[in-house]
Each structure stands twice: as structure tokens, then as C-alpha cells.
């Protein structure tokens, strides 16, 4: 679902860890409705090192963390950014969280404390798309 939404929102690519993450399986290809064929996907051995490489290229990391004090809509997404999502069960690792340039949260008003990771990713990707469309 994240790959499909990323394609729809005009995202340039996706970075996933080589370990402890679903690979590009037949099921992933099917659920992406073919978007995996059009999206650049990089599998990296170490996410925090990949974030450092992106930072050297002036790509800033925005981590989505339910404990963050900044609303995700308050961030300027018009520059080159990398949206960092943690796993649904454990969130981001400590080191990945520390490597983020900014941590933001998605406000929750209901009784549940979190969203499905693909829904959270979609909200942030579409906020970035919205901001970039306004600045065109």
C-alpha cells in the first residue's frame, strides 16, 4: 500500500532495510497494483547509514513518531525530504530516530493511539504533495 501511494503522490523512491522487512515479493507487487514496476526501491543493509548518505545530498529526514511534539502539517516539505516510518509494532529504532532531522506526529482524537503505517505514510506524502503543488 505504501508503494502504491508513493507512486500516486509522485514520490521519487523508497528505501527499505534488507533485514526485518518484507521484500519485493509477488504479494507486494500484487498489492501495489503494479506501482512496484514504476517505483525505485533501494534495499539497504543499514537504514541509519542510508539516512546519513541522503543528508550529505541535502535530503532531510522527517520521522513519524507518535510521541513527537510537532504536528506533521507544520513542517515544510517543499525541500528534498525522506519520510521515515517505523514498524507498526516497534516504531523506529533508537538510532534511526536520532538520525532524523525532525520528528513529527499525527494528531489522534479517538481512543486508538496509532494508525496503520501505510495510512500514516499516505497522510504525510499527500501533505508534501499538497505543499509542493501550492508552491508551483
Secondary structure, 3 states (H helix, E strand, C coil): CHHHHHHHHCCCEEEEECCCCCCCCHHHHHHCCCHHHCCEEEEECCHHHHHHHHHHCCCEEEEECCCCCCEHHHCCCCCCEEEECCECCCECCHHHHHHCCEEEECCCCCCCCCCCHHHHHHHHHHHHHHHHHHCC
